[in-house]
Amino acid sequence: MSSTEKNVGVTTSCIEACPSCQIQLDMTGFGAFSDVTCTSCGHFFKACTNFNQFQITSLLGEGGMGAAYRAMDVSLSREVALKVLKIHASDMQSESDKLAHEARTTARINHPNVVRIFDFGECRSQFFIAMELVGGGSLDDLMQERVMVPEITALEVGIQVAQGLRAAMEIGLIHRDIKPANILFGDRGTVKIVDFGLAVVASDAATSPNEIWGTPYYVAPEKLDELPEDFRSDIYSLGGTLFHAMAGRPPYEADNSSLVALKQLKSRPVSLQAFAPDVCNETAYVINRMMSKSPDKRYQSYDDLIEHLRFALSKANDALTNPVAARTSQLRNLEVQSQEMGWINLLFPVVVILGLLVFAYLYFFTAMFKAVD
């Protein structure tokens, strides 16, 4: 890790030369990749582009945690993605060790479905993380483009994400913020998870006990109830992400994201087929189970989850090659469910009447014995 960690929390001055007139300018307090106009010659340029050995070349995107840049590691002559966090060292000195620990832990994950961490440090009182550059866009980008992601594509994404999460869990790490924007596409269809461990710092930095850090669509119910999170919380968030991808809408929608409203919404069971009726029954079963309100009703291991996702993928592929048979099977299942509900509706009044008769019988004999006494 970077030697700058020793000086976390110490704000240092930043002096840069204007590229045109070479006058020295004080850039202390300016953020990374800031737009600056030289006070001497009027030249417009990007300032604060150097973070130790990393030279920022362009902006990749911005989010709640900070901004991501394409950068060059000049010491190793390789391109990286440089995430500069909005959390400032001077504001969160107590969090620096925790963030460094999370970065080191994530760097230990060597798995094709997890973005690799190269370096972590602090420069000009700003935390930064240098990581593997993945250039295929995100699942969020794909969802913006396609609205409804094909079932097979979504299941393939789910399998690879689950494999990456399993590798992380094996070293005691959970993600805490699985969402479409944190699922990236690499070369040859490889799916990679990014931003492991960062959510714990942002969550602890919340200023209000009722503040929900993360995307409300995908946050697990136990987090809303301030209960401990574990890998099953990530399973819930992955289920919500895949639901959104296939249905073209999030599993829950509300006019506001208040804690009370979210708790009420997430107490209701979800049904993928209600919004994506063409998906296979097996796919709907897996997603609905992943999003069970109780962690005990979700998958209790990534091995089981991956096995079921693969089975659902095989059924989805079968449906693609033989859609008539798949649709017939789907209609048959719906017919069976309808018949079962019909029997339930038929038997329910009978059960109620029998219960009333038994109650009346017991009441009559109890009253009679009391009269005799």
N, C-alpha and C positions, 0 to 999 in steps of 0.2 A: 504494500500500500504506500501511498505517497507520504513523504516525510513532512508534508505540510500539516498532517494531523496533529503534530506536536504543538502547532501554533493556532489551533482552532479557537475561534473566539477573539482573536487579536486583529483588529481592523488595521490594515496597512494602507499607506498612500499608494496611489497608482498614477504614475507619470508616463505619458505617451507622447511621442513626437507626431506632429501633423505630417502625413505622407507627402504633402505638397511643399510646405515652407520649412518643415523640420523644427518648428518652434515647439518647445516642451509645454504640454498642457496637463493640468491636474484633472484626472478622471476619477478621483476618489468619490465614491458614492454613485457612480454610474453603473447601470446593470450591464450584463454581458451583451455584446453585439449591439450596443446602443448607437442610435443615429446622432452624430455630433457635427457641428459646424465650427470650423476653426475661427477663433476670435481674432486672429491676425490677418489671415488671407481669405477667409470665407469659404474655404474648401470643405465640402461635405464628405464625410467618411464614416465607416463603422469603427467604433472604439471598443475597448475592453474585449478584444478577441483572443487574447492569450490567457490560458489557464495552465500555468506551469509549462509542461512540454507539449501541450495541446493547442493547436491553432485553429480557431473556428473559421469555417469557410462559408457556411450557409445555414439558414434556419430550416429545421425539419418539421417542427410543430410545437404547439404550446398546449399546456393542460393545467389541471389543478395543482399538480406537484411542482411544476416548473416548465422549463423550455428545453427542447432537445435540438441539438445542432449537429450538423456534419462537421467533423473536425479532422485534422491531420496530427497524428502522433509523430512529431518531428524526430524523436529519438529512435523510433523503430520504423519510420517511413511507412506507416499504414494508416488507412482511414478508420475512424471510429465514430460511434454516436456518443456525443457528450451531453449528458443531462445536467443542467445547472438548476439546482433546486431553489424554490422561492423561500425555503427555510434558511434564514440567515444565522450564521454562527454567533453573531453578537446578540441575537434575540433568544437563542436556544442553546446556550452553552451546555446545559445539563443533558441535552439530547445528542451531543456529538459522539460520545462513546457508544451510545445505542445504535446510531446510524452507521458508525464505523463497523460495529459488530455485525449488523445485518448485511453490510456490503461484503465483509470478509466471509460470512457464512454462505452468501449467495455465490461468491466466487469459487466455493468448493464444489458447487454442482457442475459436473461435467456430463452434460446430457444434450443430445441434439435438439430436444424440444424446449430448451431453456437458453435464453440469451446469455452469453458469457460476460462476466464482469472482468475488466482489465485493471482498473485503478479506481481509487477513491481518495478524495482530499478536499482541501479548502484553499481558496484563493480570493483575496480581497474580501474576506468575510463571507464568501459564498461557498456552499458545499457543491461539489461536482462529482459525478460518477461517469467514468469512461467505460463503454461497453461495446460489444459486437455490433457492427453496423448491418442492419437487416433492411433490404431495399424493396421488398415486395408489397409494402403497404400493410394495413391492418384489417382484421375482420370488420371493424367499424367502417372502414372505407368500402369494403365489399358490400356491407349492408346498406350503405348510402347509395351505392351504385345499383344494386339488384333489388333492394327492398326486401324480397323474400329469397333467402339463400336456399338452393336446392338441398333436399334432405340428405342426399349422399355426401355432398360437400360438408354440410354441417356435422354429420356423424364422423367423417374423417378428421375434421378439426377437433371434435370432442375427444376422439381416441388419442390423438397426439398430445393434446393439452393434459389429459388425464395421466399420460405417461410421464410428462414433465413434472406434474404435481406429485406423482408417486416418488420420483427421484428426489424431489425436495423433501418430502415427508420422511424419507429414509435418513436424512441428516437433521431431522427435527425442525424443518422450516415449513410454514404455511404462507400462502400468498396474501390473503386478506382483502384483495381488491381485484378479483377476476372479473373482467368485463371485455367487451369487444375491442376497445382501444388498446388493451394490454395483450392482445393476441396478434402476433405478426406473422407474415408469410415470407419465408426465405426462399432459397433456390430449390428447384425440383419438388415443389409442393410441400416442403418442410414447414411445419408450424412451430413457432417459438413463443414462449411466454416471457414477458418483460416486466420489470418493476417488482421483483420479489422483495418482500420485507419492508418496502418503503411505507406501506400503509400504517404500520405500527407506530411510526414516529408522527405522522400526520394525525392519527387518531388520538394519540396522547397529547397533541398540541391543541386539541379542540378547546375553545374558550367557554363553552357551555355544556353542561351535562346532557342537554337535549339535542346537541348538535350531532348530526349523523355525517361522518366523514365517509366518502365513497359515493358510489352511484346507487341511489335508493332502489332502482329497478332490481338490482342483483344482490343486495345486502341480505345476509341470512337473518331469520327472525330472532335467533338467540343474541345477535349483536344488538338488536333493538331492545331486548330485555336485559341488556348488560350482563349476560351470562358468558362463561368462557367459550372461546372459539377453538375449534380444532379442524382437522382436515375435512370433516364433513361440512363445515361452513364453506370451504372452497368448492365442495361438490355442489352445494346449493347454488352458489354463484355461477358455476359453470352450467348448471341446468338452466338457470334463468337466461344466461347468455345464448345458449343453443335454442331455447324457446323463442327468444326475440328474433334470432336469425331465421328460423323456419317459419314463424308465424307472421313476420313482418311488423310486429308490435311487441312491446314488452309484456311480460306476464301480468303486471299490475299497472294500472294507470290511475292517477288521482289528480285532483285540481291543485293539491298542495302536497308537499313532502314532509308534513309535520310528523313527529314521532307517533302521536296518537293515530293519525290517519294510516300511517304505514303499518302499525301493529294490527289495526282492524283489517286492512287489506290482506296482510300476510297470514292471517288466521284462517283464511278461506283456502280450500284445496284448489289446485290449478288443473286445467285440462287442455293439453296441447291440441287435441283433435277438435276442440270447440272453435279454434281459430285457424287451424291448419288441418282440415278434414281429410286431406289426401295423403297424409303421412301414414306409414305402416303402424299397425297396432303395437308392434314391438318397440318402435321408436317412441311412441306416445307413452308406453309403460315406463321406459327408462327415464325419460325426461320428467314425467310426473312424480316418479319415485325420488329422483334427485332433488326435487323441490318440495318434498314433504316438510311440513312445519316442524315436526319433531326430528332431531338428528338421529334418533334411534330407529326411525323408519326409513332413513336414507340408506345408501350402500355403506357397509361397514368396512370396506376395503376397496382400494383402487383396483385390485385384481378382479374383483367381482364386477365393478363398474365397467372396466375395459372389456371383460368377457361379454357382458350384456350389450355394450355399444357395438362390438364386432358382430354379434348375432343380429342386432337390428340392422346393421349395415348390409349383412348378407341378405336379409329379407327385403331391404330396400332395393338392392341390386336385382334380386329375383323379380320384384315388382316392375322394374324398369325393362327387363327382358320379356316378361310375360304379364303385361298389365291386366289382361282380362281375368286371368286366374287370381291375381292378387286382389282385384276389385271384388270378385265373387267371394273370396275368403273374407274380405273385409265386411261385405254385406251380410254374409252368414253369421259372422261374429256379432254384428249389430242386431241381427234377427234373434240370435240366442239371448243377447242382453235384453232385448225387448220382451221376449217370452218370459224371461226370468222376472222382469219387472211386472209383467202381467200377472204371473202367479202370485207375486208378492202383494200386488194390489187386490187380487182376488181373495187371498187368504187373510189379509189383515183384518177385514171386518169380522170374519169367522173367529179369529183369535180374540178379538175384542169382546164379541158376544159370549164366547165360552168363559172368558175371564170374568165378565159381569155375572154370569150364572153361578160360577164357583163362589164369587164374593157374596151373592145373595143367599146361596145355600148355607155358607158358613155363618152369615149374619143371622139367618132365620133360626138355626139350631142353637147358636150362642144366646140369642134372645129367649128361646124356649127354655133352655137350661136355667137361665137366670130367673125366669118366671116360676119354675118348679122349686128352686131354692127359696 
